[in-house]
Amino acid sequence: MVNNKFKLALALDNVSTIKEIETLVDQTSESIGVYKIGLEQFTRFGATVLSVVKKADCRIFLDLKFHDIPNTVAKAVDSACDLGVHYLTIHTQGGIDMMKAAVEAAHKHSETPPSIVGVTLLTSISADALKSDLMIQVSPVDYVKHLATCALKAGLAGIVCSAADLPSVKPHLPEQFIKITPGIRPVGSEAGDQARIATPSEAIKNGATLLVIGRPITGAKNPGIAAHEILESIKS
């Protein structure tokens, strides 16, 4: 049986020192099994920040969202494989050839490569923004469904998409396909800069396999208690 804490990923964003990250991991690792290192912290601290998570014997989700020409992404993935991460993100909007190059690079590098997951539509992009800013004239869920299908075709291990889009997307994906949902907000939390959100229990019911949570825990007075409450909410 999978330990439920490995269904929760804490986004270590909005934290300005390694000491704060160490404290957060120490406070929450009994309830959190995965820690997400994104652009902010990787740019600030480099690969040394990953050692904090490794010391806690937790999984690393390196969320750098690679998006470039296939050869460049392949080389970036090859480099990331040296870091001992469990999940690594690329943008599905980079196209099938780029995604295939990422998967091939990971499997050439290691017998146990990280799970390459494709970011579909960012949860900060609303239906109006999709049409007006990106000039994509289909609904968010149809666009996500298309990108998810491309990710599957390219051989990715999973996708990142909002919990709101997941019910429509899940029937088109294999059961073992990883489904990561950001924009998770416990009942009563503010949406912040996320346009398409869901509660932890809603996301699990919709078929999510890994929930990404940030400010509801990192901004709480007691992050350890906040993390424990979220863990309990998905158990029930």
Buried (B, 14 or more C-beta within 10 A) or exposed (E): EEEBBBBBBBBBBEBEEBEEBBBBBBBBBEBBBBBBBBEBBBEEBEBEBBBBBBEBEBBBBBBBBBBBEBEBBBBBBBEBBEBBBBBBBBBBBBBBEBBBBBBBBBBEBEEEBBBBBBBBBBBBBBBEBBBEEEEBEEBBBBBBBBBBBBBBEBBBBBBBBBBBBBEBBBEEBEEEBBBBBBBBBBEEBEEBEBBBBBBBBBBBBBBBBBBBBBBBBBEBEEBBBBBBBBBEBBEE
